[in-house]
Amino acid sequence: MKTSKVIDDDKADAGENEDVEEEDVKDDKEDIDKVVEETEDVPEGIKRKRLEAELKKKVRAPGGQVDFRKRRAMERFDIWEPRTRLGMMVRDKEVTNMREALATGLALREPEIVDVLLPDLEDEVLDVNMVQRMTDSGRRVRFAITAVVGNMDGYVGLGQAKGKEVGPTIRKAIDNAKMNIIGIKRGCGSWECGCGTPHSFPFKVNGKCGSIMAQFKPAPRGIELAVGDVAKHILKMAGISDAWGFTTGKTRTTVNYAKAVFHALGKTSSTRVSEVQEEKLNIVKGDVGK
């Protein structure tokens, strides 16, 4: 049992750590203002929003040091030089949001474009598969990574990558997912609900990959995601909070299951809907309010 003196010492140490954390946060905010002033190529609002989002995601070490989860991505963003037509349009502020970027019809060949237009993008690793191959020189081990990205508000992307090391391969898979990002349509297509908010699918959609057939139907508010675990992660990234899900085939194959779900989400944007139906179901494409 600790004595009163030892307890007082612990409280004092805790108070000193809190003071150190407050000073670190103040220093981080000053660094953000300095970077915003020095950056000319990137719009001030986009740059500040991105840096403030990184400030909220910081991880504190036991010694009171402050670090960022995506410091390497920010360094790459600072030295980014566009090499494609769409990247130059984003740099010149001709394209200011993801909806306009997808409307141009130009392919996304640079992940930095998505970093600029969607600074609040989240990412998650769905599957890590280790593949071993026996060669004359010995056993060769490689990793196959499947990752999903999304802003939880109408934009989602799925990507894969293979490599010898896990860390670089995960970053490559996330970059590939950013370049495969799509905007989906959401609405309230359930006859049981009729709330008029874009919380579910606007109509029934199907997706297929390999032996897996995935079907999703609109659900009323409060049902949440009545789907499999893999589909639940992808639908959350896309911004869908209520849905019924039905699947056939070998759903334990995570990669094919994820591709089937992503294929179904793509059907929402490729399906033609009349203006009357859009108003009736309150269908929105992409993020809400932009």
N, C-alpha and C positions, 0 to 999 in steps of 0.2 A: 504494500500500500504506500502511495506517495505521501510525503509529509506536506504541510502547508507551504513550506518554503519552496519545495520542488514544484508544486503546482503554480505558485506565483511566477517562478522562473519560466515555466512553460507558457503561461499567459503573456508574459513579456516578450518571449520569442515570437509568439503568434502575432502580437501587435507590431513587432518590427517587420515581419514578413508582409503584413498587410500594407505597411507604409511603403515597402519596396515595390509591391505590385502596383500601388497607385502611382508611384513615380514612373514605373515602366510604361503604364498606360498613357500617362501625360507625354512621355517622350515619344511614344508611337504616334500619337495624334499630331505632334509637332513635325514628325517625319512625313506624315501624310500631307500636311499643308505644304511642306517644302517640295515634295515630289509633284504635287498638283501645279505649283507655280512654275517649276522648271520644265514641265512637259508641254510641248506646243502641238505635236502632231495629233494627239488624242483629245477629244472633247473633254472639257473640264468636268462636266457632270458625270460622264461615264467613268473617267479615271478615279474621281473621288468616291463614287459608289462602289467601285471594285475594291479600292483600298480599304474602305470602311468595312466591307463584307469580310475581307481577310483579317481585319483587326478583331472582329467578333469571333473568328474561328481559331484564334491563337491558343497554343497549348503551353501551359506553364510547367517548367521543370521543377523538381523538388528544391533546387537551390535558389529559386526565385527568378531564374532567367526566363526570358520571353522568346518564343519562336513561333513561326507561322507554318501551317500545314502545307501550304502551296507556295513557299518562297521561290522554289525553282521555276514554277510556272510564271510567277510575276517577273522574275529576271528575264525569262524568255520573251515575255510580253513587252518589256521595256526596250529590248533590242530588236524587235520585230521589224522586218523590212518586207512589205508585200511583194509577192512575185506573180500574182494572178490579177486578172481584171477586176474581179469582185473585191479582192483585198485592197486594191488601189481606190476603188469607189468608197469603201469603208473608211480608208485613211483620209480621203478628201471630203468626208461627211456628205457624200451624195446618197449613201444608204445609212440610215440611223437606227434601224431596228431589224429584227430577224424576219418579220413579215415582209418587209421590202426586199430583203436579201433573197428569200425564197421566191418571191414574185419575179425577180429578174430572170429566172431560168438558168442562171449560171451555176456551175457545180462548185460545191464547197471543197476546196483543195487545201485550205490552211486552217488548222484548229484555232489559230489566234483570232480569226474572224468571229468565231462563236464566243471566244473569251471577251471580245469587245462588246458585242451586241447583247450577250446574255451573261452579265457579270455574276449573277446569283445562281449559276448552274451548279447542280449537285451531281456527284458520281458515286457509283456503287459497283463492286465486283460481284458478278453472279456465279462464276464458276472458275475454278483453278484446276486444270487437268495436267498431270505430269505424264509425259510420254517418253518411254525408254526404247532405245534402238541399239541392237548389238552390231557393231562394226568390227573391221579388222584391227583397228587401233584400240578397241575396248567398247565399253557401254557409253552411249551418248544419251544424255538426259535433256529434254526440252520441255517447256511449259506452254500450254495453250490457255489463254485468258479470255474470258467473255465479260464485258463490262457494259453498263447502261448509264446514260447521263440524262438529265432533265431538270427543268426549272420548276416542276410541280405546278405548272400553269399553262399547259397546252403544247409544250415542246419536249420531245424525247428522242433519244438516239441510242442505237445498239452497235457495238463494235467488238471485233475479235483481233487477237494478235498472238504470235508465237515467237519465242525467244529462249535463250539459254538461262537468263536470270529473271527472277520474279519481278523485281522492282521496275526495271526498264520496260519489261513486257506489259506490266499493268498500265504504265504511262502511255505506252503505244496503243493499247486497247482503248483507253479513254480518249485519246486523240482521234482514233478511227471512229469511235462512237460520236464524237462531235461533228465529224465530217459527214456522218450519216443521219444527222438530225432532221426531223420532220415536224411539221405542225399538224395537229389533229383537230378534229371537230368534236365539240362536246355540247351536250344539251340535256334536256329532261324528256326523254322519250318514253318513260313509263306511264301507262294509263292509270296506275295506282297512285301516282304522285301529283303531277301537274303543278309543281311549284314554280316552274319557269326559270329555274337557275341552272347553269351549266355544270352539274355535279356528276353526270353519268353519260352513257352513250346516247346519242340521239336516235339510233336505230340499231338493229341487229347486224353484227359483222362477223365474218368468218376468216380464219387464217389457217394456213397449212404449211408444214415443213416436215419432210420425211414421212413417218407414219402417224404423226400427230395432227389432229384436226382440232382447232380451238374455236369455240363460238362464244361470243359475249352478247348479252342482252341488257337493255336498260333496266335499272332497278330503282325503286323509290328511295327517298332520302331516309337514312337510318339503317339500311340493310348492310352498308359498308361493302367491302370487297369479298364476295362469296366465291373466291377463285383459289387456285393453287398458290404455293409460296412464291414460285418464280414469277408467275403472272402478277401477283400482288405487288412485288417490288417494281415491276415495269409500269403498272397502271398508276401507282403512287407517284412515280417520277413524271408521268404524263399529266397528272392533275385530276385523275378520275377517282372519286371517293366512294361511289356506289355502283355495283355491277353484279350481274349473275354470270357465272362462267361454266361452260360445259366442254370437256375435252375427251378425246378418244385417242388410243395409241399408247406408245410407251413414253409416258410423261416423265419418267425418271431420267431420260436423256435431256439434261438441262439445256444444252445448246439448241437443240431442235425445238424444245418447248418455248424458249425465249424467242427464237426466230418466228415461230407460229404466232405468238402474241404480238410481236412487232409488225408482222404482216397484216394482222387483223386491225391494228391501229392505223396502218397506212390506208386501209380500205375506207376509213371514215373520211379522209380528205379526198380520195379519188372518186367516191360516190357522188353523183350529181343530185342536187336537191333544189327544188324550186323555191322561189322567194316566199311563196305562201307557206310552204312547209318550214322554212327557216324561221319565219315569224311565229308560227304556231308552236314549234318545239323550242324556240329561243336558242337556235344553234349558233355557236361562236367558233371561229377557227383561230387557233393560236392562243396567245395570252389575253386575258380579260382586261379591258380598260385601256388598251393601247391600239 
